[in-house]
Amino acid sequence: MIRLYNTASRHKDNFTPQNEKNVTMYCCGPTVYNFAHIGNLRTYIFEDLLSRTIRLHYCGTFGVRLRRRRG
């Protein structure tokens, strides 16, 4: 069982997928206005860890990433 912190309710909620075989994820990357630093990678590291955890507990994941470039 996976429990995720819900910032709206300030409680940990059980994660239950809509489809038992596949979990869909959407990850929007950071919009970097200045030089790149380790904090910019937090989004990708968290998304990778979450997808690996979901794959461990469920059959598979399908993810979509959106990357924007400024400039």
C-alpha positions in Angstrom: 0.0 0.0 0.0 1.3 3.4 -0.9 0.3 6.5 1.2 0.8 10.0 -0.1 0.7 13.3 1.8 -2.3 15.4 0.6 -1.4 19.1 1.0 -5.0 20.2 0.7 -6.3 18.1 3.6 -2.9 17.9 5.4 -3.3 14.1 5.9 -1.8 11.0 4.4 -4.2 9.3 1.9 -4.0 5.8 0.6 -3.2 5.6 -3.1 -5.6 3.6 -5.1 -5.1 3.4 -8.9 -8.2 3.7 -11.2 -6.8 0.8 -13.2 -5.1 -2.0 -11.4 -2.7 -2.8 -14.3 -1.5 0.6 -15.3 -1.0 3.9 -13.5 -0.8 7.1 -15.5 1.3 10.0 -14.4 1.8 13.6 -15.6 4.9 15.4 -14.6 5.5 19.1 -15.6 9.2 20.0 -15.3 10.4 23.3 -13.8 10.6 26.5 -15.7 14.1 27.7 -15.2 14.6 31.4 -15.5 18.3 31.6 -14.5 21.2 29.2 -14.2 20.6 25.5 -13.6 21.2 24.2 -10.1 20.5 21.0 -8.2 17.0 22.3 -7.1 15.9 22.2 -10.7 16.4 18.4 -10.7 14.0 17.8 -7.8 11.0 17.4 -10.0 12.7 14.7 -12.1 14.1 12.9 -9.1 10.8 12.8 -7.3 9.0 11.7 -10.5 11.5 8.9 -11.0 11.3 7.7 -7.4 7.5 7.8 -7.4 7.2 5.9 -10.7 9.7 3.2 -9.5 7.7 2.8 -6.3 4.5 2.4 -8.2 6.1 -0.1 -10.5 7.2 -2.1 -7.5 3.7 -2.2 -6.0 1.7 -2.3 -9.2 2.2 -3.8 -12.7 3.4 -0.8 -14.6 3.3 2.9 -15.2 2.8 5.2 -18.1 4.2 8.7 -17.7 4.1 11.9 -19.7 6.6 14.7 -19.2 6.3 18.2 -20.4 9.5 20.2 -20.7 9.6 23.8 -21.6 12.4 26.0 -22.7 12.6 29.7 -22.0 14.6 32.0 -24.2 
